[in-house]
Structure formats: C-alpha cells, structure tokens
Amino acid sequence: EWITSDHVTLVRNDDYWDGAPSLDEFIYKIVPDTASAIQQLKTGEVDVYVGVEGSQVADFQNTDVNIEVYPQLSFTFYGTNMDESITTKFVDAKVRQALMYALDRRAIVDNIYFGYAEVAIGTLPTASWAANPEGIEPDLRYDYDPDKANQLLDEAGWLAGSDGIREKDGQRMSFDMYGISGNNIAVQSLQAMQEYWKAVGIEMTPQPEPFQQLVSRITETFDFEIFLVGFSWDATPDQSSMWACDSYKAGFNMVKYCNPEVDDLLKQAAAESDKQKRIELYTEFQNKLLVDIPMGVTVFTQGITGVSKRVHNFFPSQQNTRFNAETWWVEQ
C-alpha cells in the first residue's frame, strides 16, 4: 500500500530467493518534520529514524533507543545562480569567494551540528577513497576570514551603502536564500549564514520551504538566486553530475556553471585506471573548481540514526540503510 505523503506498507515475500524475511510487515512513514520523527522514536511509535540531528543525540541517553553514527559521502552546500538572465550578483568569482570566506564554518559545525560533521576542505567527503584534503591549496580551503571577504567584495566593486549593505551600479547585494523548512539544521544554518554575511555588508533573507517545493525550484524552474541543500554521493568519486557543463538541467549543476578545464580533468580522472593518478587528477579538479566556487560546499555530514533496542540486525550506513532488511527482526 502506498498513501502519498503518509506511508508505504510492504509485506513479506515468502518466495524471496534467500528465504522468507523475518518480518511480516514493514511500514515506511512520512513525517512532517524532524521534531515529529524524534517524538515518535521516543514514544516507540516508530522503531527507526534515519536523520537524528546532533543536538538530539543527548536526548536518547539511558533510553530504549540506540544511536548509530557513521561516516557519509555527503555534504551540505549552497548554490549561487550564475545565469545572468536571472541575476548578475554572482557573476564575479570574487563575490563567490567572499561568500565562503565570510562563513565561520567551524562555529556552524560546533553549534548547529553539535560536532557531528566536519568543515569541508574540497568537494570530496573524507569518507571517499579519493579524498585528499592535504592536496587542497591553502587559499582554497576558505578558512574563516571576514577581512578577506571584505577585501574581495571591495575589489569586485561592491561598496557599502548608507545602511551598510553593499551596492554596485545601483544594485544592492540583497537576496532571498531558499532552504528546507521543517529541518532544524537547515533553518539554523540559514540564520547563521544570514548573520555572517550581514557582517560583511551582504543582506540575505532566509526563505525555508517544503522539500519538494525546493527541489522543483532548483531543478525545474531555476527560480532562485541562491539556495542551501544537502547532497549524497555514491562510492565513485566522479562528481561530473554536479560540476560538468552538460549537467545543467540534465544533472545536478543547478547554477549553470561551466568551465571546460574542469570538464577535462573530470574526464581524465574517470578514464584513469591507476588509483594514485586518479587521486591526483581529482585533487587538481578540486583546486581548479574552488577558484570558481560556483557552489560552496560548507560541511561534510555524518549519519545519525536512532534504532529501538527491540530491533535486531539493523546496520545503517551511508550507502544503504535497508540492504539486509530480510534479516531484521523485532522483539515482541
């Protein structure tokens, strides 16, 4: 049974090739927000919730719920629209660089993720075999530096107006930023970014909205100037689907970014059979991309899943939380 926006119910297939599953039934529930999911996990209304936030982990101490933490091939990022028919505010790479320099991402990790994430260096999560943070050039790690952000904005011609907000050619550096409503981390991140950017003369107004509405906005209508969202990769380190020229409107290049040199490095890396050489090519790709920084990768996230202690054989991971569902069993 599938009831849209409510639940999906699956029943046991006794003819499964590896033997009938232990469970008679599995219900996948849709909940409106993380607060509702956490409450249902606490009360036992649900047995598993994939998406516990760092701030909520302490709430499960000495309870009937185990907290599983695991590395992910995922990151949180913001995208600046580079389609000049929609906005010209982010055309200059110095503006895009300034946006990242202005963010205290260490404070975001500590205070919003409660340490269950790490400041992103490059675009390949550290869980990837091709990650090479030491190979990322120091200036492209974008350590928190508001003075550098101010300098870059000045050089780009965006100067402070009478109210402190920067202006250029009669246009204010002011924009709405879309994110996911009902997600505490997303909403708090938007609020933090608003304050960090305000400190360097940039006016951003958070606009949280339902996930499906946001997905439609950034992948179908492209009606945005900037957005914040998360993304998960598979074990292959190729990131062409997000950064390649031909991935605009056909992949996850939502901002109309295009750099043929980046494309060429991605193609070389995908065709290279020597592992060490591939790592070197992916490192070179990241350094080239980070100069342009069309989308700013802020943090590499960790997975946190709450599992009722009555559930057995449940082993969540980045790649698949349900890979062994036929072996799950639940105490009465």
Helices and strands as residue ranges (DSSP letters): E 2-3, E 7-11, E 25-29, H 34-43, E 48-50, G 54-60, E 65-80, H 93-101, H 105-111, E 117-119, G 133-135, G 138-140, H 146-155, E 159-160, E 166-168, E 171-172, E 174-180, H 184-198, E 203-209, H 211-216, I 217-221, E 226-232, H 240-243, G 245-247, H 260-271, H 275-292, E 295-308, E 311-312, G 325-327, E 329-330
